[in-house]
Amino acid sequence: MASKRVLLLLSSDRYSYPLLRYLTEEGKIFGWKIRVGCMCDSGMSARLEREKFPGQPDIFSITNMKECEQAVKKTDLVIGLVTDPLLLQVADACILYRKSLISPGALNRQMVSRKAAAKENNILLLMDCGFSPGLDHITAKKAIDNIHAKGGKITSFKTYSGCFVPDTMNPWGFKMVETGAELLSMGKQNNRHLLKGHLQHIPYHRLFERKENIEAENMENTIAILAGDSLYYRKIYGLTEAHTVIKGKLMPPGFDRIWDVLVKLGLTDSSARIDFCGDGSFYNFLDAFVPYSEDCTLEERVKEYSGAGADEIEKLRWLGLFDISLAADQKEITPGMVLLQLLEERLNPLPDDRDHVIMEHHLSYEFREESYEFRARLISKGDNIKEGALAKAIGLTCGVAAKSFLLGSISVKGLHTPVIREIYDPILNELSDMGVAFHVEERKLSEAEPVLR
């Protein structure tokens, strides 16, 4: 039997090291040939080659889609860690040459439009195969299906996840693990939840006022921002009988207040175009977003206009928004672009920083006239940023899915996410063997002690 050829496409080496290490180690066992096509970043090939991965993968640069299509044509499975626009083009190439694709990229409407073509060409397009979405689907759906299989009726489902580097040395209290662009996009889509049978739609400009406090082990006062479309999760998880379905993003305490200030100031807007006048400093940029006054300082006007307190002003100042340094050399940019520049300058982690990932599922269900609570929790810390907890969660979930496909454990075709047993079971079994396991507690509501661990 000819060895399998795996093509890993990267638009950034962020999150890629654990995945590439896993693929090369497994490739040595099963005789896979690993090729890594680096897109967009000209220096990525050299950085990856310096790592000396065990299976000596073939690392090369892809500068245009024609080269990408030729690489896809010569492979058996494509793994795509690329931006959404690129991922759609890669999916089209996979459909054209009848090659399967696995990606941590979130399923969107544009990808859904490829569903019929994937089925017609007998290939697998597996999306949502990272951390969140990805690991949340796999673990939550397993628990939900097990409860349904024994005849239980799920009444409430809440899921929370987050990742960041705790940092007591800066007033924000954390550093970003996800990109600044991902942080900026938080909450800008549908924020719909079901609470006791009542639909809750939270508009973006009020989202950060409505946080929840979450008690997470060793993560004091973690908060949940109720960002996301829980009705979508209700549909794909088959939670038709649940009166409460909530999805939240976990963040450090205080994030809700500073981000609410940024939203009220208009600094997270990535659509409006602004012109810089005068020296184009960050100070003048901030000044343009609050009402003009000859009698009040900029700090006083920011407080009055946005409701910022002393802590939020300190965070804005530390971020650089009161600086007189040059904000941009472009005449016309968006507020979000300016904020993104500051976030990536001040809140990006250092190479040796250790990130934390947290994921929790809370379920309430009824079974044989008894009420139960089920809780599953994962807390993981990275070794450093290259071998970070988030990078491992994304890389291992995606890599194990690839291995399961290549070995025939996953045989379904068409467009999917990992919410069906034929996909999530082989992935979860392998992850459990690798130590990626949730702490699980289940108890009757009338009992103080867990009945199952």
VOPAGU-2260 file (C-alpha; in pm, 1 decimal, decimal comma):
REM VOPAGU-2260
SITE   aa  ch    i         X         Y         Z
SITE  MET   A    0       0,0       0,0       0,0
SITE  ALA   A    1     133,3     340,0     -98,4
SITE  SER   A    2     209,5     575,4     189,6
SITE  LYS   A    3     -41,8     850,2     258,9
SITE  ARG   A    4      51,5    1205,0     166,1
SITE  VAL   A    5     -65,2    1476,0     406,2
SITE  LEU   A    6     -54,8    1844,7     312,1
SITE  LEU   A    7     -61,9    2093,9     599,0
SITE  LEU   A    8    -140,4    2446,3     479,5
SITE  LEU   A    9     -41,5    2734,4     708,4
SITE  SER   A   10    -102,0    3107,1     674,3
SITE  SER   A   11      76,4    3158,9    1008,4
SITE  ASP   A   12     290,9    2942,2    1234,0
SITE  ARG   A   13      71,0    3044,3    1527,3
SITE  TYR   A   14     -77,4    2725,8    1682,7
SITE  SER   A   15     109,1    2506,7    1429,2
SITE  TYR   A   16     400,8    2356,4    1622,7
SITE  PRO   A   17     216,3    2092,7    1829,6
SITE  LEU   A   18      16,5    1987,6    1522,6
SITE  LEU   A   19     321,4    1954,7    1301,5
SITE  ARG   A   20     511,7    1766,2    1570,7
SITE  TYR   A   21     218,9    1527,2    1616,0
SITE  LEU   A   22     184,5    1467,7    1241,4
SITE  THR   A   23     555,1    1397,9    1191,7
SITE  GLU   A   24     576,4    1161,5    1490,5
SITE  GLU   A   25     267,8     969,0    1376,9
SITE  GLY   A   26     394,8     983,4    1019,1
SITE  LYS   A   27     708,4     794,1    1118,6
SITE  ILE   A   28     491,4     514,4    1261,3
SITE  PHE   A   29     245,3     486,8     973,5
SITE  GLY   A   30     468,7     588,7     682,9
SITE  TRP   A   31     293,2     915,6     598,8
SITE  LYS   A   32     470,0    1178,4     395,1
SITE  ILE   A   33     411,7    1522,0     549,9
SITE  ARG   A   34     429,7    1834,1     336,8
SITE  VAL   A   35     389,0    2183,3     478,6
SITE  GLY   A   36     281,4    2461,0     245,0
SITE  CYS   A   37     342,3    2805,0     396,1
SITE  MET   A   38     112,6    3074,9     260,8
SITE  CYS   A   39     140,9    3454,2     303,4
SITE  ASP   A   40     444,0    3458,9     537,5
SITE  SER   A   41     771,9    3439,3     345,9
SITE  GLY   A   42     981,5    3371,1     657,7
SITE  MET   A   43     767,4    3088,4     791,6
SITE  SER   A   44     943,1    2811,0     600,5
SITE  ALA   A   45    1279,6    2902,7     752,4
SITE  ARG   A   46    1134,7    2924,3    1104,4
SITE  LEU   A   47     974,4    2581,2    1076,5
SITE  GLU   A   48    1284,9    2421,9     926,4
SITE  ARG   A   49    1492,7    2543,0    1222,3
SITE  GLU   A   50    1268,2    2341,2    1455,8
SITE  LYS   A   51    1399,2    2008,4    1316,0
SITE  PHE   A   52    1075,2    1811,9    1350,1
SITE  PRO   A   53    1132,4    1436,8    1392,9
SITE  GLY   A   54     991,8    1320,6    1060,4
SITE  GLN   A   55    1172,5    1581,3     849,5
SITE  PRO   A   56     863,8    1720,1     675,1
SITE  ASP   A   57     890,5    1882,9     335,3
SITE  ILE   A   58     844,2    2255,5     403,3
SITE  PHE   A   59     792,3    2496,4     116,2
SITE  SER   A   60     640,0    2836,1      35,8
SITE  ILE   A   61     320,7    2877,5    -164,2
SITE  THR   A   62     293,4    3219,4    -323,7
SITE  ASN   A   63     -27,1    3182,5    -525,6
SITE  MET   A   64    -333,8    2962,3    -554,6
SITE  LYS   A   65    -209,2    2783,4    -866,4
SITE  GLU   A   66      83,9    2649,2    -665,0
SITE  CYS   A   67    -156,6    2559,8    -385,9
SITE  GLU   A   68    -382,3    2368,8    -625,2
SITE  GLN   A   69     -87,0    2168,0    -755,9
SITE  ALA   A   70      12,1    2078,8    -398,6
SITE  VAL   A   71    -346,7    1972,9    -320,5
SITE  LYS   A   72    -357,5    1762,6    -636,0
SITE  LYS   A   73     -60,0    1554,3    -518,9
SITE  THR   A   74    -188,4    1471,7    -170,4
SITE  ASP   A   75    -434,2    1239,3       5,8
SITE  LEU   A   76    -549,8    1468,4     284,5
SITE  VAL   A   77    -532,2    1845,4     332,4
SITE  ILE   A   78    -524,0    2011,9     674,6
SITE  GLY   A   79    -593,2    2384,2     655,1
SITE  LEU   A   80    -484,2    2632,9     922,6
SITE  VAL   A   81    -549,9    2936,3     705,9
SITE  THR   A   82    -774,5    3241,7     711,1
SITE  ASP   A   83   -1138,7    3208,3     605,5
SITE  PRO   A   84   -1099,5    3356,8     255,0
SITE  LEU   A   85    -803,5    3127,4     184,4
SITE  LEU   A   86    -983,8    2828,5     334,0
SITE  LEU   A   87   -1271,1    2869,3      89,1
SITE  GLN   A   88   -1025,3    2864,4    -201,8
SITE  VAL   A   89    -850,9    2559,5     -56,0
SITE  ALA   A   90   -1189,6    2385,1     -18,6
SITE  ASP   A   91   -1264,0    2457,0    -383,4
SITE  ALA   A   92    -929,4    2302,6    -483,4
SITE  CYS   A   93   -1005,9    1996,8    -269,1
SITE  ILE   A   94   -1344,9    1958,0    -436,5
SITE  LEU   A   95   -1186,5    1998,0    -780,7
SITE  TYR   A   96    -926,6    1724,7    -717,9
SITE  ARG   A   97   -1144,3    1512,5    -486,5
SITE  LYS   A   98    -925,8    1547,5    -177,6
SITE  SER   A   99   -1057,6    1558,7     177,7
SITE  LEU   A  100   -1000,5    1860,5     401,5
SITE  ILE   A  101    -984,1    1897,7     780,9
SITE  SER   A  102    -965,9    2239,5     944,7
SITE  PRO   A  103   -1016,2    2413,7    1279,5
SITE  GLY   A  104   -1183,1    2692,0    1082,3
SITE  ALA   A  105   -1537,9    2774,6    1190,3
SITE  LEU   A  106   -1815,8    2655,9     960,7
SITE  ASN   A  107   -1970,7    2955,5     784,7
SITE  ARG   A  108   -2237,3    3011,5     521,6
SITE  GLN   A  109   -1986,4    3025,1     238,5
SITE  MET   A  110   -1850,2    2683,7     333,8
SITE  VAL   A  111   -2202,3    2543,6     373,1
SITE  SER   A  112   -2260,0    2630,9       5,7
SITE  ARG   A  113   -1994,6    2363,5     -76,7
SITE  LYS   A  114   -2194,4    2088,3      99,9
SITE  ALA   A  115   -2353,0    1937,6    -210,6
SITE  ALA   A  116   -2023,3    1943,4    -403,7
SITE  ALA   A  117   -1839,6    1766,2    -119,1
SITE  LYS   A  118   -2098,6    1488,7    -113,8
SITE  GLU   A  119   -2107,9    1460,2    -493,0
SITE  ASN   A  120   -1727,8    1424,0    -508,8
SITE  ASN   A  121   -1721,6    1174,1    -218,9
SITE  ILE   A  122   -1483,8    1373,9      -0,5
SITE  LEU   A  123   -1489,4    1486,9     362,2
SITE  LEU   A  124   -1484,6    1856,0     446,6
SITE  LEU   A  125   -1451,6    1858,5     826,8
SITE  MET   A  126   -1477,2    2206,7     981,6
SITE  ASP   A  127   -1491,0    2325,1    1346,1
SITE  CYS   A  128   -1208,0    2090,4    1436,6
SITE  GLY   A  129   -1002,7    2301,3    1677,1
SITE  PHE   A  130   -1053,6    2419,7    2036,4
SITE  SER   A  131   -1373,7    2625,1    2030,0
SITE  PRO   A  132   -1529,0    2533,0    1798,6
SITE  GLY   A  133   -1395,6    2179,2    1799,3
SITE  LEU   A  134   -1309,6    2024,5    2132,6
SITE  ASP   A  135   -1628,3    2176,0    2275,7
SITE  HIS   A  136   -1838,0    1998,0    2009,8
SITE  ILE   A  137   -1664,6    1664,5    2065,9
SITE  THR   A  138   -1692,1    1659,3    2444,1
SITE  ALA   A  139   -2035,2    1819,8    2480,5
SITE  LYS   A  140   -2203,0    1609,1    2212,9
SITE  LYS   A  141   -2061,7    1288,3    2362,1
SITE  ALA   A  142   -2216,0    1373,7    2700,8
SITE  ILE   A  143   -2545,5    1482,5    2544,4
SITE  ASP   A  144   -2577,5    1170,4    2330,3
SITE  ASN   A  145   -2499,5     943,6    2628,4
SITE  ILE   A  146   -2773,4    1108,4    2835,3
SITE  HIS   A  147   -3022,0    1083,1    2549,4
SITE  ALA   A  148   -2925,9     719,0    2483,8
SITE  LYS   A  149   -3023,1     610,8    2833,9
SITE  GLY   A  150   -3351,9     800,8    2814,5
SITE  GLY   A  151   -3258,5    1123,0    2990,8
SITE  LYS   A  152   -3421,2    1456,8    2908,9
SITE  ILE   A  153   -3179,7    1751,8    2907,7
SITE  THR   A  154   -3336,2    2066,1    3051,1
SITE  SER   A  155   -3036,6    2301,1    3064,3
SITE  PHE   A  156   -2702,0    2322,0    2883,4
SITE  LYS   A  157   -2430,9    2580,8    2942,3
SITE  THR   A  158   -2086,8    2575,0    2784,2
SITE  TYR   A  159   -1793,1    2806,6    2850,5
SITE  SER   A  160   -1439,9    2824,5    2714,3
SITE  GLY   A  161   -1150,4    3066,2    2710,8
SITE  CYS   A  162    -775,3    3105,6    2674,9
SITE  PHE   A  163    -533,2    3372,2    2794,6
SITE  VAL   A  164    -205,7    3428,9    2977,2
SITE  PRO   A  165    -267,1    3554,9    3332,8
SITE  ASP   A  166     -34,3    3851,3    3395,9
SITE  THR   A  167     -27,8    4041,2    3723,4
SITE  MET   A  168     241,5    4277,6    3593,0
SITE  ASN   A  169      10,4    4479,9    3367,1
SITE  PRO   A  170    -315,4    4651,0    3470,3
SITE  TRP   A  171    -519,5    4448,2    3221,1
SITE  GLY   A  172    -434,8    4131,9    3416,4
SITE  PHE   A  173    -374,1    3914,3    3110,5
SITE  LYS   A  174    -208,6    3879,5    2771,3
SITE  MET   A  175    -376,7    3757,7    2453,5
SITE  VAL   A  176    -332,3    3406,7    2319,9
SITE  GLU   A  177    -579,6    3442,7    2035,6
SITE  THR   A  178    -502,5    3708,5    1779,6
SITE  GLY   A  179    -606,4    4067,8    1836,9
SITE  ALA   A  180    -840,9    4036,4    1540,3
SITE  GLU   A  181   -1024,7    3748,2    1713,2
SITE  LEU   A  182   -1058,9    3960,1    2026,0
SITE  LEU   A  183   -1194,5    4253,2    1824,4
SITE  SER   A  184   -1456,3    4034,7    1656,4
SITE  MET   A  185   -1594,4    3899,1    1985,8
SITE  GLY   A  186   -1968,5    3951,1    2011,7
SITE  LYS   A  187   -2015,1    4117,6    1673,9
SITE  GLN   A  188   -2231,3    3836,2    1537,0
SITE  ASN   A  189   -2553,0    3700,3    1688,8
SITE  ASN   A  190   -2554,5    3683,8    2067,8
SITE  ARG   A  191   -2866,6    3473,8    2122,7
SITE  HIS   A  192   -2939,2    3258,1    2425,2
SITE  LEU   A  193   -3230,7    3068,4    2571,9
SITE  LEU   A  194   -3298,8    3127,7    2942,6
SITE  LYS   A  195   -3585,8    2945,1    3113,8
SITE  GLY   A  196   -3765,1    2923,3    2780,2
SITE  HIS   A  197   -3718,8    3293,8    2702,7
SITE  LEU   A  198   -3510,4    3411,3    2407,5
SITE  GLN   A  199   -3237,6    3655,3    2509,6
SITE  HIS   A  200   -3084,3    3863,9    2231,6
SITE  ILE   A  201   -2793,1    4071,6    2360,9
SITE  PRO   A  202   -2694,4    4358,7    2128,6
SITE  TYR   A  203   -2323,0    4423,0    2092,4
SITE  HIS   A  204   -2328,8    4763,6    2263,0
SITE  ARG   A  205   -2475,3    4603,9    2581,2
SITE  LEU   A  206   -2295,3    4269,4    2566,8
SITE  PHE   A  207   -2014,2    4347,5    2808,3
SITE  GLU   A  208   -2251,8    4477,3    3073,9
SITE  ARG   A  209   -2414,1    4133,8    3102,7
SITE  LYS   A  210   -2130,3    3907,7    3210,9
SITE  GLU   A  211   -2159,6    3608,3    3442,3
SITE  ASN   A  212   -1923,2    3516,4    3725,1
SITE  ILE   A  213   -1776,3    3166,8    3690,1
SITE  GLU   A  214   -1595,8    2980,5    3965,2
SITE  ALA   A  215   -1311,4    2797,3    3791,6
SITE  GLU   A  216   -1049,3    2599,5    3979,6
SITE  ASN   A  217    -728,7    2802,3    4033,7
SITE  MET   A  218    -879,6    3085,8    3823,8
SITE  GLU   A  219   -1037,1    3316,9    4079,1
SITE  ASN   A  220   -1330,1    3533,8    3966,8
SITE  THR   A  221   -1320,9    3427,8    3601,7
SITE  ILE   A  222   -1606,3    3587,5    3407,9
SITE  ALA   A  223   -1810,7    3469,6    3111,1
SITE  ILE   A  224   -1906,3    3700,5    2824,8
SITE  LEU   A  225   -2225,2    3560,0    2669,4
SITE  ALA   A  226   -2097,6    3593,1    2314,5
SITE  GLY   A  227   -2216,6    3351,0    2049,6
SITE  ASP   A  228   -2527,8    3201,0    1898,6
SITE  SER   A  229   -2655,2    2943,8    2146,8
SITE  LEU   A  230   -2955,8    2870,2    1925,5
SITE  TYR   A  231   -2713,7    2727,6    1669,3
SITE  TYR   A  232   -2570,4    2499,4    1938,0
SITE  ARG   A  233   -2921,3    2403,6    2045,7
SITE  LYS   A  234   -2991,0    2292,4    1689,6
SITE  ILE   A  235   -2672,6    2096,1    1615,5
SITE  TYR   A  236   -2666,8    1933,4    1960,8
SITE  GLY   A  237   -3031,3    1823,7    1942,3
SITE  LEU   A  238   -3131,9    2012,8    2258,3
SITE  THR   A  239   -3493,3    2064,0    2153,5
SITE  GLU   A  240   -3630,1    2001,0    2505,3
SITE  ALA   A  241   -3384,6    2228,3    2688,9
SITE  HIS   A  242   -3532,4    2547,2    2834,9
SITE  THR   A  243   -3184,9    2700,1    2886,7
SITE  VAL   A  244   -2896,9    2700,4    2638,1
SITE  ILE   A  245   -2605,1    2937,9    2696,9
SITE  LYS   A  246   -2260,0    2975,6    2543,8
SITE  GLY   A  247   -2000,0    3200,9    2704,7
SITE  LYS   A  248   -1640,1    3307,5    2648,3
SITE  LEU   A  249   -1423,8    3299,5    2961,7
SITE  MET   A  250   -1206,6    3602,6    3034,0
SITE  PRO   A  251   -1016,9    3741,0    3335,7
SITE  PRO   A  252   -1199,9    3967,5    3582,5
SITE  GLY   A  253   -1221,8    4330,2    3475,0
SITE  PHE   A  254   -1218,1    4253,8    3103,6
SITE  ASP   A  255   -1591,0    4320,6    3080,9
SITE  ARG   A  256   -1554,1    4674,7    3218,4
SITE  ILE   A  257   -1259,4    4786,3    3002,8
SITE  TRP   A  258   -1405,1    4633,1    2686,8
SITE  ASP   A  259   -1742,2    4794,4    2756,0
SITE  VAL   A  260   -1561,5    5130,4    2772,4
SITE  LEU   A  261   -1387,2    5062,8    2439,3
SITE  VAL   A  262   -1720,3    4970,9    2278,0
SITE  LYS   A  263   -1892,0    5284,4    2411,2
SITE  LEU   A  264   -1606,6    5498,4    2282,8
SITE  GLY   A  265   -1641,6    5338,4    1938,4
SITE  LEU   A  266   -1285,0    5208,6    1932,0
SITE  THR   A  267   -1376,3    4849,0    1838,4
SITE  ASP   A  268   -1547,5    4960,3    1516,2
SITE  SER   A  269   -1381,5    4795,9    1216,6
SITE  SER   A  270   -1609,4    4945,9     951,4
SITE  ALA   A  271   -1610,7    5325,5     995,7
SITE  ARG   A  272   -1329,2    5516,8     826,7
SITE  ILE   A  273   -1152,9    5794,1    1010,2
SITE  ASP   A  274    -909,9    6063,9     899,1
SITE  PHE   A  275    -613,0    6170,0    1108,5
SITE  CYS   A  276    -556,1    6541,9    1139,4
SITE  GLY   A  277    -258,6    6725,6    1283,3
SITE  ASP   A  278      13,0    6503,0    1426,4
SITE  GLY   A  279    -197,0    6184,9    1411,4
SITE  SER   A  280    -112,5    6086,8    1769,0
SITE  PHE   A  281    -298,0    5831,1    1979,6
SITE  TYR   A  282    -398,0    6121,7    2205,6
SITE  ASN   A  283    -563,2    6306,4    1917,7
SITE  PHE   A  284    -721,8    5984,4    1798,2
SITE  LEU   A  285    -888,0    5930,5    2137,6
SITE  ASP   A  286    -980,8    6298,2    2161,5
SITE  ALA   A  287   -1178,9    6267,6    1836,5
SITE  PHE   A  288   -1417,2    6013,2    1994,8
SITE  VAL   A  289   -1535,8    6215,6    2294,9
SITE  PRO   A  290   -1733,5    6543,4    2303,5
SITE  TYR   A  291   -1518,2    6855,7    2270,6
SITE  SER   A  292   -1473,3    7080,0    2571,2
SITE  GLU   A  293   -1236,8    7363,6    2652,8
SITE  ASP   A  294   -1295,5    7324,2    3025,7
SITE  CYS   A  295   -1236,1    6951,1    3080,5
SITE  THR   A  296    -930,6    6735,3    3027,7
SITE  LEU   A  297    -937,5    6440,6    2789,9
SITE  GLU   A  298    -937,8    6201,7    3085,1
SITE  GLU   A  299   -1239,2    6375,8    3239,3
SITE  ARG   A  300   -1429,3    6367,8    2911,0
SITE  VAL   A  301   -1354,1    5996,9    2860,0
SITE  LYS   A  302   -1485,3    5921,5    3209,8
SITE  GLU   A  303   -1805,3    6119,1    3160,6
SITE  TYR   A  304   -1875,9    5990,6    2808,5
SITE  SER   A  305   -1800,0    5619,2    2860,0
SITE  GLY   A  306   -1850,5    5565,1    3231,1
SITE  ALA   A  307   -1486,0    5468,1    3275,9
SITE  GLY   A  308   -1356,3    5452,5    3631,3
SITE  ALA   A  309   -1002,6    5498,4    3758,5
SITE  ASP   A  310    -910,1    5135,1    3676,6
SITE  GLU   A  311   -1028,7    5165,7    3317,0
SITE  ILE   A  312    -844,2    5497,0    3269,2
SITE  GLU   A  313    -526,1    5331,9    3396,8
SITE  LYS   A  314    -573,5    5049,7    3143,5
SITE  LEU   A  315    -636,0    5293,1    2856,9
SITE  ARG   A  316    -328,1    5490,0    2956,1
SITE  TRP   A  317    -112,7    5176,3    2981,8
SITE  LEU   A  318    -238,9    5063,7    2641,7
SITE  GLY   A  319    -109,2    5391,9    2496,9
SITE  LEU   A  320    -428,8    5578,3    2407,2
SITE  PHE   A  321    -315,5    5892,1    2589,7
SITE  ASP   A  322      28,6    5890,7    2423,2
SITE  ILE   A  323     136,4    6168,1    2188,4
SITE  SER   A  324     329,1    5920,5    1972,3
SITE  LEU   A  325     224,6    5863,8    1611,3
SITE  ALA   A  326     -79,1    5639,4    1580,8
SITE  ALA   A  327     -63,7    5563,6    1208,2
SITE  ASP   A  328      96,8    5674,6     886,0
SITE  GLN   A  329    -221,8    5618,9     686,8
SITE  LYS   A  330    -467,9    5896,5     619,8
SITE  GLU   A  331    -775,9    5678,6     634,2
SITE  ILE   A  332    -808,7    5377,7     866,2
SITE  THR   A  333   -1067,4    5229,5    1102,5
SITE  PRO   A  334   -1078,7    5269,6    1481,4
SITE  GLY   A  335   -1045,4    4892,4    1511,4
SITE  MET   A  336    -716,2    4901,1    1319,3
SITE  VAL   A  337    -570,4    5152,4    1563,4
SITE  LEU   A  338    -688,6    4953,4    1864,9
SITE  LEU   A  339    -555,4    4633,5    1709,3
SITE  GLN   A  340    -213,5    4794,8    1671,2
SITE  LEU   A  341    -203,2    4879,4    2041,4
SITE  LEU   A  342    -338,3    4541,7    2154,2
SITE  GLU   A  343     -73,7    4354,3    1958,0
SITE  GLU   A  344     203,2    4583,1    2082,5
SITE  ARG   A  345     110,1    4564,3    2450,7
SITE  LEU   A  346     -82,9    4240,9    2509,3
SITE  ASN   A  347      98,0    3986,3    2293,0
SITE  PRO   A  348     264,8    3713,8    2503,8
SITE  LEU   A  349     639,1    3662,9    2532,5
SITE  PRO   A  350     792,9    3337,5    2403,6
SITE  ASP   A  351     821,3    3183,3    2752,4
SITE  ASP   A  352     474,1    3281,5    2873,7
SITE  ARG   A  353     244,1    2994,8    2973,6
SITE  ASP   A  354    -113,3    3022,2    2854,0
SITE  HIS   A  355    -419,9    2872,3    3021,5
SITE  VAL   A  356    -719,2    2715,7    2850,1
SITE  ILE   A  357   -1044,4    2644,5    3030,4
SITE  MET   A  358   -1350,7    2461,9    2903,5
SITE  GLU   A  359   -1661,2    2374,7    3102,6
SITE  HIS   A  360   -1993,4    2210,4    3020,9
SITE  HIS   A  361   -2283,6    2227,9    3267,4
SITE  LEU   A  362   -2589,2    2010,3    3199,6
SITE  SER   A  363   -2908,5    1953,5    3396,9
SITE  TYR   A  364   -3127,3    1657,7    3302,1
SITE  GLU   A  365   -3413,0    1439,4    3420,7
SITE  PHE   A  366   -3403,1    1061,7    3425,0
SITE  ARG   A  367   -3661,7     826,7    3578,0
SITE  GLU   A  368   -3828,8    1112,1    3765,1
SITE  GLU   A  369   -3498,5    1218,3    3921,8
SITE  SER   A  370   -3307,4    1539,0    3847,2
SITE  TYR   A  371   -2932,1    1533,0    3783,0
SITE  GLU   A  372   -2648,9    1775,9    3723,9
SITE  PHE   A  373   -2350,0    1693,8    3503,2
SITE  ARG   A  374   -2032,6    1901,4    3490,8
SITE  ALA   A  375   -1720,6    1845,1    3279,8
SITE  ARG   A  376   -1415,2    2070,0    3313,3
SITE  LEU   A  377   -1078,7    2094,2    3139,2
SITE  ILE   A  378    -804,7    2326,9    3263,3
SITE  SER   A  379    -468,1    2308,6    3090,3
SITE  LYS   A  380    -147,3    2513,5    3098,8
SITE  GLY   A  381     101,9    2544,9    2817,0
SITE  ASP   A  382     479,6    2501,0    2837,7
SITE  ASN   A  383     553,6    2816,3    2638,5
SITE  ILE   A  384     382,9    3000,6    2355,9
SITE  LYS   A  385     500,3    2766,9    2077,5
SITE  GLU   A  386     391,5    2467,3    2282,0
SITE  GLY   A  387      98,4    2650,5    2436,8
SITE  ALA   A  388    -216,0    2498,0    2581,5
SITE  LEU   A  389    -431,6    2652,4    2308,6
SITE  ALA   A  390    -191,1    2544,7    2034,7
SITE  LYS   A  391    -197,6    2189,5    2171,9
SITE  ALA   A  392    -578,0    2186,8    2201,9
SITE  ILE   A  393    -615,0    2300,6    1840,3
SITE  GLY   A  394    -327,6    2093,6    1704,3
SITE  LEU   A  395    -411,3    1767,8    1878,9
SITE  THR   A  396    -783,6    1787,3    1799,6
SITE  CYS   A  397    -710,5    1855,5    1434,8
SITE  GLY   A  398    -421,7    1607,9    1418,4
SITE  VAL   A  399    -614,6    1323,2    1581,3
SITE  ALA   A  400    -902,3    1385,5    1341,1
SITE  ALA   A  401    -655,5    1356,1    1053,0
SITE  LYS   A  402    -510,1    1032,5    1192,2
SITE  SER   A  403    -859,4     886,5    1242,2
SITE  PHE   A  404    -944,9     969,6     880,6
SITE  LEU   A  405    -620,4     829,9     738,9
SITE  LEU   A  406    -660,1     503,6     933,4
SITE  GLY   A  407   -1023,4     467,2     826,5
SITE  SER   A  408   -1179,6     523,6    1169,9
SITE  ILE   A  409   -1362,6     821,5    1018,5
SITE  SER   A  410   -1519,8     717,2     690,4
SITE  VAL   A  411   -1814,7     955,4     647,5
SITE  LYS   A  412   -1813,7    1189,4     349,2
SITE  GLY   A  413   -1964,5    1530,7     282,0
SITE  LEU   A  414   -1950,3    1851,6     484,0
SITE  HIS   A  415   -1944,0    1790,9     859,3
SITE  THR   A  416   -1852,3    1923,5    1200,4
SITE  PRO   A  417   -1750,7    1680,6    1479,6
SITE  VAL   A  418   -2098,8    1646,3    1629,4
SITE  ILE   A  419   -2182,0    1296,6    1504,6
SITE  ARG   A  420   -2065,6     982,7    1683,5
SITE  GLU   A  421   -1887,8     846,5    1374,9
SITE  ILE   A  422   -1653,8    1146,0    1394,7
SITE  TYR   A  423   -1626,8    1241,6    1760,9
SITE  ASP   A  424   -1584,1     890,8    1907,1
SITE  PRO   A  425   -1251,3     805,2    1738,3
SITE  ILE   A  426   -1116,9    1154,4    1808,3
SITE  LEU   A  427   -1218,5    1150,9    2173,8
SITE  ASN   A  428   -1084,9     799,4    2229,6
SITE  GLU   A  429    -742,3     899,0    2100,2
SITE  LEU   A  430    -739,0    1227,3    2292,5
SITE  SER   A  431    -823,7    1041,1    2614,1
SITE  ASP   A  432    -529,3     805,7    2556,4
SITE  MET   A  433    -308,0    1114,2    2518,6
SITE  GLY   A  434    -420,0    1259,6    2851,4
SITE  VAL   A  435    -659,7    1523,0    2716,7
SITE  ALA   A  436    -932,5    1432,6    2962,3
SITE  PHE   A  437   -1206,3    1630,0    3135,3
SITE  HIS   A  438   -1276,2    1609,7    3507,5
SITE  VAL   A  439   -1637,6    1491,0    3521,7
SITE  GLU   A  440   -1885,9    1506,9    3807,6
SITE  GLU   A  441   -2247,4    1393,3    3804,7
SITE  ARG   A  442   -2492,1    1401,7    4095,6
SITE  LYS   A  443   -2855,9    1388,6    4187,6
SITE  LEU   A  444   -2981,0    1728,6    4290,0
SITE  SER   A  445   -3105,9    1581,0    4615,8
SITE  GLU   A  446   -2762,4    1444,6    4702,3
SITE  ALA   A  447   -2455,6    1631,4    4817,2
SITE  GLU   A  448   -2197,6    1382,9    4691,5
SITE  PRO   A  449   -2126,1    1296,2    4324,6
SITE  VAL   A  450   -2269,8     965,3    4207,4
SITE  LEU   A  451   -2028,3     927,2    3918,9
SITE  ARG   A  452   -1675,8    1051,4    3850,9
